[in-house]
Amino acid sequence: MAIRERSRSKGLGITVFIILLLTPIYWLLNMSFKTNREILSGLTLWPQNFTFDNYVVIFTDSSWYSGYINSMTYVLMNMTITLTVALPAAYAFSRYRFLGDKHLFFWLLSNRMAPPAVFLLPFFQLYSSIGLFDTHIAVALAHCLFNVPLAVWILEGFMSGVPREYDEMAYIDGYSFPRFFVKIFMPMIRSGIGVTAFFIFMFSWVELLLARTLTSVDAQPIAAIMTRTIGASGIDWGVLSAAGVLTILPGVLVVWFVRNHVARGFALGRV
């Protein structure tokens, strides 16, 4: 009886937690289908005058949808660059021992602990000098400073779980290192690569400070464009809510595809 009561209490607690967690998301979705007049008129649990006008503004106004294109462009560029650099680096840490390797490995992760504001001025001055300001590659390279160490840390955990005998067997069979790495080794850690790509995507997608400072017009992300809803007439709450919903969707889709591997990713591949 006591066990049943405990299970019931636990289930009730989880239910309440999920409701509290989803309430802001529901409210954002709810507001995105309302007019500004209805939003400001009072509290309603669902739209009284259901409308898609807010989403029409997002998809028809180039100043809005260009923000999503810019964000996806530099995020995908960052994922490509980060994985290209992190995969061989993580392999080196997992398979070889050299002077100061553990200190270097920890130092890589410590870079992720630094706040982005520390690097704003150096990046801004450097990119302005070499003509990279307000470009997608500028933001992608800036995010590599934080994402490459994290990717190396996670991938090293997955690679260390692969026995070294596979490497030796491949060399005996006549595989060159590039062929072995691409044809045999990478498929064995594909779940780790997927989880790493998820973390890279999320950190780059939600980062605003560097992305906003290093862009002005041509490569401005959606998070920066969302501040344009504040004008002389007030805040366009409906359009802002619709933009927020569309900004959440890419992250939800990525989580859905890697949901079976996220727990291992949080443990850095060590479970």
GIVENKA-V432540 format. One line per field, one symbol per residue. ss: DSSP state (H for helix, E for strand, C for the rest). A space follows every 10 residues. Layout:
ss: ???
//
This chain:
ss: CHHHHHHHHH HHHHHHHHHH HHHHHHHHHH HHCCCHHHHH HCCCCCCCCC CCHHHHHHHH CHHHHHHHHH HHHHHHHHHH HHHHHHHHHH HHHHHCCCCC HHHHHHHHHH HHCCCHHHHH HHHHHHHHHH CCCCCHHHHH HHHHHHHHHH HHHHHHHHHH CCCCHHHHHH HHCCCCHHHH HHHHHHHHCH HHHHHHHHHH HHHHHHCCHH HHHCCCCCCC CHHHHHHHHE ECCEECHHHH HHHHHHHHHH HHHHHHHCCC CHHHHHCCCC C
//
